[in-house]
Amino acid sequence: MRRAAARICRCLAVLACASTFAPAFAQSVSLSGSLGDKALLIIDGAPRTLAVGASVQGVRLVSVSGSNAVVDIKGQRVALALGGAQVNLGAAAGDGGASQIVLSADSGGHFVTSGAINGKSARFLVDTGATNLALSQSEAQSLGIDYRKGERGTSMTANGPVPVYRVMLASVRVGEVQVFNVEATVVPMPMPFVLLGNSFLTRFQMKRENDVLTLTRRF
């Protein structure tokens, strides 16, 4: 009996240790501020201040720059924007919410719709010829995107080369469908719409029947 009791006590001790040291992985995260190499993250509703390289609840801060930060969750890097939509880590590498977008063409045959970028309202025009989602500098500024900290490049236009910036958007929502980590190009020319290019569209299977375009999320 004493030996059996001792074995039970040892097992309980092991279970207690496992419970104490088992990592509690976060379910949601957003960026609410930054200071130098530190970011103020809201993890599961609680504020946490992390320095670059530090981790908490399975979330590691990879980098922080002004209004943007990159975190690593289980080997998956996720871009966060200051004041942007909360990222559901259960779907951090893919899409969230509904799974299908149905659009009707306007009188000119274009597919125009409303949605949001980083939680802020935007108007989109579907453009299958655009490599990335594209928006103007003025639109980026109104959305709070610090595009000048993005990767600089050059794009050729009919009027010659123009400077552009490549940035990562934390989230893009069209209708009830939200996609995380969408690459975008910021251009100097004014545009009446945000061009919904292939960095967003390739997340979906596209089907057009007459004047109706259906986008079904890929799994």
Secondary structure, DSSP 8 states (H G I E B T S, - for coil): -HHHHHHHHHHHHHHHHHHHHS----SEEEEEEEETTEEEEEETTEEEEEETT-EETTEEEEEEETTEEEEEETTEEEEEEBT---EEGGGTTSEEE-SEEEEE--TTS--EEEEEETTEEEEEEE-TT-SSEEEEHHHHHHTT--GGGSEEEEEEETTEEEEEEEEEEEEEEETTEEEEEEEEEEESS--SSEEE-HHHHTTEEEEEETTEEEEEE--
